């Protein structure tokens, strides 16, 4: 950046003779020398001999002398050019007016360094700031340009000339899920309690823009519905009847044929008869047992099964950034798809897929608010089971993220906007 401070003066330096005609030429008054008294009236908008630090020797009374004009001044003009931003000094605005000009180094410095207004801001000497370049802010904490003296300011005009740009910082997009968009930054802040004749003049072709608000974030999609419940076939169990008779017949048969026993004909006939009865009854060996019985199948009770849980909803999209000195406006991000529901048990329904997250809102252009985020989709219904129907999914999350408010183009107190309204297209944002 560069700030050039031009002073109409100091006049009559050195030890040469001071002539009335020269005083009249420098200060523009009439032929009455009495009209060249130092004017301390803070309501005077164009004093002939203004109140100024350099003019303290000039009398306000009847003892006015030519010699008192040595080193006197008429006005101050500061001209900003190039680019002023707060990248390297984030605790400052992009361009800071007030008691902070450091023209020796060509940069702004903290109070107490370099040439400044020489304590003339609160005096009625005419002061002008011409902004010809770019003033930008990369943080919404600070405006792009700012007048911030601690005392009242008199007779100061801030001209934003054609081609000059004062651009506030962008508002950040809201973070999923449902985060609000950030507010845009202020363009020009002119705030001064007790100011008199503090004028802001925005010329045609200039741009004084507040940063756009960030878009609000979308919300999470709804949870999918639970699957319906089912019944699983219980199958059958084999049971054995006539266990005592079958076991007796089997043992009877084995008397002569099971262990190599020597039996007479009568015993053999009995054993064969027992075996015939065993077969006729449908007896069989019982598994894992020494006993025998007649098998039959018995139906088991059906088993209740549970439907699958619904899937979780997808995250909402982040909001888009607003437009500002530090970036263009952007659209909000898309929400993520929901996850699939879990599988249900036998004959039970699967859980429904979670809803897609809502899209983030679009960031605002210069001087415009960000858009709100969108609610996530409702989760999908769970599948029906054999016994009950699937449940409906839940609605997407609320509340959605609100869009951020646009930064003001000019924010201030006790200033005069001239012309008012300003030329078309020069202002974006409230004033």
C-alpha positions, 0 to 999 in steps of 0.5 A, a space after each residue: 500500500 501507499 499513503 501520500 500525505 499532502 499538507 497545504 503548508 507549512 507556509 512562511 518558513 525560514 526568517 524572510 519577511 511575511 507580507 499581507 498579500 502572501 497571507 491573503 494568497 495562502 488563506 484566501 480571505 479578504 482585505 481585512 486583516 482582522 478576518 485572519 484570526 484563528 477560527 476555533 469554532 468546531 461548527 465552521 466548515 470552511 474557516 479562513 484560518 483554521 484551528 490546527 496544531 501548526 497554527 497555535 501561534 496565530 491569535 484568536 484576538 486583537 493582537 494578530 501579527 504577520 509573524 504569527 503565520 510562520 509555519 502555518 497550514 491551511 489543509 491536509 490531504 491523504 491519498 491512498 493508492 495500491 492495495 491495503 489488506 489485513 493479510 499480514 496484520 489480521 488485527 487491523 482493518 485493510 486500510 485504517 484512517 485516523 491517527 495511523 498514517 506512516 508515510 515515512 515508511 509507506 505503510 500503516 503503523 501503530 500509533 506513535 510512528 511516522 507522520 500522522 494527522 499531527 493531532 488535527 483530527 479533532 480540529 476544524 482544519 479541512 482534511 481529506 482522504 482520497 481512496 483511489 486503490 483497493 481496500 480489502 479485508 480477509 476477516 469479518 472481524 475487521 472492515 476493509 477500511 475504517 476511521 476509528 479515532 478516539 476523539 471527535 472528528 471535525 471537517 473530514 471528507 472521505 472521497 472514494 474515487 472512481 475505480 476505487 474498491 472497498 471490499 468486505 470479507 466473505 461470510 463462511 458457509 455453515 458446517 454440517 449438520 445445520 450450522 449457520 452461515 457466517 455474516 459478511 464483513 463490513 466494507 467501510 466503517 466510519 464511526 465517530 461520536 461527536 463528529 461534525 462535517 464528517 462526509 463520505 463521498 462515493 463517486 461514480 465508478 467506485 465500489 463499496 461492498 459489504 461481504 456476502 453472507 455464508 450459506 446455511 448448512 443442510 441437515 442430516 437425513 432421517 433414519 430409515 424405518 425398522 423392518 416388519 417382524 416375521 415368524 421362522 418355521 420351527 421345523 419338526 422333532 422326532 419322538 418315539 412311541 411304544 418304547 417299552 414294547 419295542 425294546 422288549 421285542 428287540 431284547 427277546 430276539 437277541 436271546 438266540 440271535 444276538 450273542 451266539 447263544 445255543 437255543 432250542 427250537 422253542 426258544 428260536 421260534 419265540 425269538 423269531 416271533 419277537 422280531 416279527 412283532 418288532 418289525 410289524 410295529 415299525 420299531 427302530 433303534 433310538 439314536 444315541 440310546 440303547 432303547 427302541 421305539 416307533 418314530 413319528 415327527 412332531 411340529 415345533 412352534 414357529 420362532 418370532 424374528 425381528 425386522 432389521 434396523 433402519 439405516 442412518 441418514 446421510 450428513 447434510 452438505 456444508 453451506 457455500 461461502 459468501 462473496 468477499 474480497 477473499 473469495 467468490 461466492 459458492 454453492 452449497 455442498 450436496 448432502 451424503 446418501 443415507 446408509 442401508 438398513 440392516 437385514 431382518 431375520 427369517 421372514 422379517 423385513 430389512 430396515 429402510 435406507 436412511 434419507 439423503 442429507 440436505 444440501 447446503 445453502 448458497 453463499 450470498 453475493 456482495 451485499 446479499 444474505 446467504 441462503 438457508 440450508 435444506 432439510 435432509 430427506 425422510 428415511 425410507 420405510 422398512 420392508 414388511 415382514 411376514 407378521 407386521 409391516 415395516 415402520 416409516 422412516 423419520 424426518 430429516 433433521 431440524 432446524 436447518 442452518 440459517 444463511 449469514 447476514 450480508 455485511 454493511 457497505 458503510 457502517 457508521 455514526 455521525 457521518 454525511 453521505 454525499 451524494 445521497 443516495 450514492 450513484 447507482 451500482 457503487 454500493 452493495 449492502 446496507 448503509 
